[in-house]
Amino acid sequence: MGQKINPLGFRLGTTQNHHSFWFAQPKNYSEGLQEDQKIRNCIKNYIQQNRKKGSNRKIESDSSSEVITHIEIQKEIDTIHVIIHIGFPNLLKKKGAIEELEKDLQKEVNSVNQRLNIAIEKVKEPYRQPNILAEYIAFQLKNRVSFRKAMKKAIELTKKADIKGVKIKIAGRLGGKEIARAECIKKGRLPLQTIRAKIDYCCYPIRTIYGVLGVKIWIFVEEE
């Protein structure tokens, strides 16, 4: 059963917490949900647009810099707290970046009376996050690196983090082949059906010249 649904939703309320904290009446719930999605999309688009303006850097730093792991939104009566959990917050630490981002986000807020409060939190162990590993694999594949080599390199990066198991699966036209297929690599334990096991998961699309590839990453962090 654990392999047929999203591992995060499967453990919601036990080892996985919500990323949005607010209350609304049933008639206003859909508006608040759409507002959260607009805020998250605006932040991600801001990061992507400003990354393209940066100068050339090394593969390791460029592939994993400014990767957002998740965004927490906490709503109060007159304030919306946005906490951005990011791997390497070099871009958002620049002068004027937060103010510029607040102006863009204010346009997505339904109520004009609510003010925004943006906070940046750096992830302590970046290579423990599946989103950062997926971005690393995407950068490697776009630079014509073999998908097997990219997957093995991503597994090696997880050695720096304190994890118990990792699994990476790539599906699509791998290597430019005409027939799509799926390749998988695994290391360590991965108890997907154990609810008390804390597992991080992400599904990430990669757009290449041969088509769209899908990357799924499971990381077994710990067991409570």
Secondary structure, 3 states (H helix, E strand, C coil): CCCCCCHHHHCECCCECCCEECCCCHHHHHHHHHHHHHHHHHHHHHHHHHHCCCCCCCHHHHHHCCCEEEEEEEECCCEEEEEEEECCCCCCCCCCHHHHHHHHHHCCCCCCCCEEEEEEEECCCHHHCHHHHHHHHHHHHHCCCCHHHHHHHHHHHHHHCCCCEEEEEEEECHHHCCCCEEEEEEEECCCCCCCCEEEEEEEEEEEECCEEEEEEEEEEEEEC
